[in-house]
Amino acid sequence: MNRFVKSLGIYLLLFALVIGVAWFFQGSGGQTVTAVEFSEFIQYAKEERIAEVTIVDTSISAKLRSGELVSTYAPTSMDLMLLSETYFFPQAEEGKLLVHSVKPSNGSLFLSLLPTLIMVALVIVFFVFMNQQQGGGKGVMGFGKSRAHMHKADDLKKKVTFADVAGLDEEKEELEEIVDFLKFPRKYRNLGARIPKGILLVGPPGTGKTYISKAAAGEAGVPFFTISGSDFVEMFVGVGASRVRDLFTEAKKNAPCIVFIDEIDAVGRKRGAGLGGGHDEREQTLNQLLVEMDGFGENSGVIVLAATNRPDILDPALLRPGRFDRQVIIGVPDIKGREEIFAVHSKNKPLAEDVNPKVLARRTPGFTPADIENLLNEAALLTARRNGKQITMNEIEEAITKVMAGPEKKSRIITPEEKKLTAYHEAGHALVASLIPGSDPVHQITIIPRGRAGGFTMTLPKEEKYYATKKKMENMIVHLLGGRVAEALTLDDISTGASNDIQRATECAREMVTKYGMSDRLGPVDYSGSDEVFLGKDFSTRRNYSEEMAKEIDEEVRRIIEEGYDRAEKLLSDNIDKLHELAQVLLEVETLDGEQFQMLMDGKVTGPELVEKMRSEAAARKAAEEKEAAEHLAEMKAQEEAEAAKRAAEIKEAGNTNSLRWAIDTAAKEAEQIRYEEEHLDEFYEHTTRADKTEAAPEKNKDDSAEK
């Protein structure tokens, strides 16, 4: 609020200053002076229409007899002299004209420059003001200053350490050496060891690269500089290099310390011709970064950590030993790492007894630490929306689905025909997945729209898998095509709902042929071509095979897709009754979990029996949730009333205490006054007696005089 008032005051001051300058140069009186040509002014003088004239150098201003004000300039001093001798002086001698001759002021030059000076001063004040608003002295006049934020060691230690980092055991070991060196450098110097100058953290977004860097600085208890790679680059040439120099100057002053550069690929990509140009600001910034990292003395105490998810585009000079000596790969956590991450992020959340971190870890393959933190937060928000006391497995399951597929769109109006199409499409996916040997089991089926999808079928692997086999990829293609085949078999038509399935199946088949060498016809040969296009490299990808080979690749991809389609068609045709039954159940209840689906496929229950059972369970669950929510609301209301009563009692007690304290203070003051009066009572009587005697003496003298 204070900053807003200050900014508003400055703007008002500038506005008032501009208005004042405009008013000053506008002049007073409100009468307009008309500029006329010198020849027209001569005609006025000749016709004796001028009543009063003022001459300043070669400038002439006059007041006409009609009251109008005019002005003009004499071309030369001789012209002014002729005009005066011919008209002004004779008319003045006759009393028809009043002539004023004003000597030019010495300050005329200053007055003429005054508007320009005021405008320049206003511009300077504006720039200074904008510079202060930028904060930290790094505004308009501080382009070359580093934008890195320095975090003090004490602050970092309170925030995060290695104990707060879960699921990255091997990565923490790599950084623990750095921490140990910063704490005990002599141990390494005595052995002649050189600590790495830089460590590059490589991994997908959200895997914890920045978090583990802060933990390293907090564990070491040293200052921590953070900056993004994009903060170095500006539109002004040389600014990036200047910021690099300033960053490392500050780091050396605060050594030992850690400098963390996030997204270093923004400034450290390959130099040379390409989409980025060959001689741009980024190259100068990168060159300065290379020079600064080379300029470190051995064991100087400044360690550079950088993070990127595109190590392939970094300049080789940046990755050589002596600059970034190590590369630490931070990947997606495995099931054990996810279990530890769930335990860390759920410390401050009340979880119900049915929530098991092991189950959650198995339920979330491919989730990064950021995804896990986000889904637990979504589960907490959902629980609060339902007025629950604890986060149950139902809320977490719904949060996982929301993170993966988007929020439910129950309000979307869907026609019965589209709902039936979606039901058969998702039933085809689920049935094919259950019929393929070795396929991942179905975890959930729903025809409720989420995100851009009208519905989805989710499968869940039984265990962590790091490689995909040829049979696994072929089964995946069959599973993806199950929805399109179900539409064609049951509805005698096909829809655009299978577009994403077809795209993924085609990409999978093409990678099998061109990248993984899984085609018997083409053999184990890589036909995937060069890397993708990005700034700093080639303008386009290049094919390393002929047109004939491209035709064979397309034919092989088509063969794999057609074989997958035929397999899916045979599976669904042989189990058409199960397909109809599953679709009818989905039309009734909209969502099935993996256990309910498997009961239906195993024949343990019929479709109508499953629908009735799910509806009764849903009603009982809803009643229990409503009862729990009502009890929770009543408990919260009671707590609020108790807190309100406690606050009222405290206020009352504080009021009584204040009244008692006021009474005690008043009594103390009165006692002090009485004690003071008692102590000075004798002096008071003595003073009063002396005053009475002094007043009585003049009366006695007066009586004596009267007697005489």
Secondary structure, DSSP 8 states (H G I E B T S, - for coil): -HHHHHHHHHHHHHHHHHHHHHHHHH-SS---EEE--HHHHHHHHHTT-EEEEEEETTEEEEEETTS-EEEEE-SSHHHHHHHIIIIIHHHHHTTS-EEEEE---TTHHHHHHHHHHHHHHHHHHHHHHHHHHHSTT-STT-TTS---EEE-HHHHHHH--GGG--S-HHHHHHHHHHHHHHH-HHHHHHTT----SEEEEE--TTSSHHHHHHHHHHHHT--EEEEEGGGG--SSTTHHHHHHHHHHHHHHHT-SEEEEEESTHHHHB--SSSTT-SSSHHHHHHHHHHHHHHT--TT-SEEEEEEES-GGGB-HHHHSTTTS-EEEE-----HHHHHHHHHHHTTTS-B-TT--HHHHHHH-TT--HHHHHHHHHHHHHHHHHTT-SSB-HHHHHHHHHHHHH--B-TTS---HHHHHHHHHHHHHHHHHHHHSTT---EEEEE-S-BTTBS-EEEE--SS------HHHHHHHHHHHHHHHHHHHHHHSS--GGGHHHHHHHHHHHHHHHHTS---TTT-S-----S----TTS-SS----S-HHHHHHHHHHHHHHHHHHHHHHHHHHHHTHHHHHHHHHHHHHHSEEEHHHHHHHHTTSS-HHHHHHHHHHHHHHHHHHHHHHHHHHHHHHHHHHHHHHHHHHHHHHHHHHHHHHHHHHHHHHHHHHHHHHHHHTHHHHHHHHHHHHHHHHHHHHHHHHHHH-
